Amino acid sequence: MENNVETRSARKDREIIEAATAAFIAKGYDGTSMEEIATKAGASKQTVYKHFKDKETLFTEVVEATASQTNDIVEAVTMLLSEAKFMEGGLQQLARRMIAALMDDELLRLRRLIIANADRMPQLGRSWYEKGFERMLASVASCFQKLTDRGLLQTSDPRMAASHLFGMVLWIPMNEAMFTGRNPRSKADLERHADASVEAFLAAYGVRPK
């Protein structure tokens, strides 16, 4: 019986977080009320407050859940990359998945919202970075260390190499989207950009044939 209650509680948490994500993205933090979130989640306002004590707590949960989901995508690809796929275009797959995940329109809007509230809730920005970018960077750095140990990459500092890949893949398209308020690039254009970034990365860190 206890497990069933916990399962229902977790499901309600997820429904509320999903409703809150949609509401925050559509109306911003200040423009969203707990009552509106409750309506979207198909729950009473009392139920929402039972699961999340206030709007700031719920916003934090939204941000942390999104950061973790994005990192899970990168970790899944780096696991494959570490095992066997590097020589079969695995790095291109990693770059393409990374740029597709981080350039998602909903995620970009949430990112702007976090930045807009950074002065008011600085801990939220830190959490986003630590549970999102910091974890992704650590995952890719660990992967690059394994590839270096196998003689597939040349990196004296795998974390720095990972930051270089992230920078090449994301800097221009991400800033373009953040400052213009939209993602103007097609999927094909983003993939070309990712492939070119990998080519430049391998020119610097790839193992040259003897």
N, C-alpha and C positions, 0 to 999 in steps of 0.2 A: 504493500500500500504506500509506503514512504517513497519508494522509487517512482511510482505513478504521480504522486504529488509533485516531486522534484521535476519530473518530465514536463508536467503541465506548467509549472512555474518557469522553467527554462524556455518553453515555447512562448509563453506570454511575454517574457523578456524580449525575445527575438521579434515578436510582432510589434511591440512598443518601440523598439529601436528602429525597426524598418519604417514605421509610421513617422517617427521623429526625424529620421534622416530625410525623408521626402519633404516634410514640413519645413525643416531648417533650410534646406537647399532652395525651396520655393520662396520663402518669405524672410529668410535671415533669422538670426538669433532673437533680436528684439521683436521682430514681427510675428513670432511664433508663440502661441500660448499652450499651456499644458492641456487645456480643454480641447483645443484643436487636435493635438496629438492623440488624446483619448478617443476622439471621434474617429480619426483615421485608423486607429488600432482596433476599433470595435469594442472599446472598454470604457468603463466609467472613469471619471477623473480620480476618484478615490483609489481605484485599482492602479492607475499609473503612479500615484504618490506612494502606494504601498510597495511598488517595485523600485521606484526611483524617488529619492526624498525631495528633489527640486529640479528645476530646469537645467541648471548648470551641471548637476550630476548626470543627467540624461544626455546632455550635449557631449560631455566627456566620454560617456559610453559609446556614443555614435562615432566619435573621432577614433577611439581606441579600437573599436570593432573594424572600422574601415582600414586602419593602418595594418592590423593583423591580417586581414583578408588579402591585402596587396602583397604583404611579405610572404604569405603562404604560396602565392603564385610563383614568386621568384625562387623560394626554397625548393619547390617541386621541380623546377627546371634545372637548378644547380645540382640537385641530387642526380639527375640523369646525366648532366654534363660531367660530373665527377666520375661517374662509373665508366661510360664507354663512348659517349656520343660526340666528344669534342672534334674528332677528325672528320665527322660526318655533318659538319655545319651546326654543331650544338651551340656554339657561341652566338651565331646568328639567331638561333631560336631563342636563346636567352634575351638578347637585345630586343628582338621583336616583341616578345611577351612582356618585357619590362616596359617598353614604350607604349604598348597597347593598354596595359593596365593603368599606368600613371597618367596617360593622356585621355582617359575616360572622362566624358563631359561631366558626369555627376561628381566624380572625384575632384575634378578641377574646380567646380563650384564650391565643394566642401573645403578645399584647400584655401580658396579666397576667403571663405567665411572664417576659417581658423586665423588667417593672417589679420583680418579685420578686427578680430577680438583678442589679438595677441597682447595688447597693453592691459586689457581688463582681466584676461585669464592666461597669464604667461605660462603657467604650468601645463596648460593644454597644448601649446605649441611644443614644449619640451617633450611631452608624452608622445605627440604625433611623430616627432623626429626620432625619438628613442625606439618606439615600437614599430615604426615604419622604416624610414631611411637608414637609421643606425643598424637595425637588424638585417635589412637587405644588404647593406654594405658588408657586414660581418659574414653573412652567408656567402656572398660572392668572393670575399677575400679568402675564406676557408677553402672554397672550391679552387681558387687560383693557386693556393699553396699545394693542394693535391696534384694539380696539373703540372706545377713546377717540379714537384718531387718525381713525377713520372716522365719528366723531360719534354713535356708538351708546350710549356711556356717558360719564358725567362723573366722571373720577377725576383728582385732582391727584397722588395717590400710589397707583398700581395695586397695589403690594404690600400696602399697608394695606387697600385695598378687598378684595383676595383673602383676607386674614386675617379680615376681617369676615364674608365669606361662609362661610368654613370654620367660624368660631365659631358663627354662627347655625345652620348645618346640623348641626354635630356636637356642640356642647357638652352639651346636655341629654341626647339619646339615648345618647351615648358614656359620659358619667358615670353615667347610670342603669344601663347595662349593666355597666360596670366595677365599680361598688360593690355591685350586687345579685348579681353572678356569673352573669348570664344576659342575653339580649336579650329583654325582655318585649314588644317591639312587633312587630306584623305588618308585612308588606311594604307593605300599603295605608296603614297609619298612618305608616310612615317616609316614604312618598312624599308624603303630605299635609303632613308636617312640612317636607320639602324644598321643596315648592311654596310654603308659607307663608314660608319663609326667603327664597326668591327674590323673593317679592312685597315683603317688607320691604327687601331689598337694593336692588331697583329704585326703591323710594320714596326711598332715599337717594342712589343713584348713577345712576338712569335719566335719560335725556334727556326733559325735559318738553316737550310740544307747545307751540308758540308761539301 
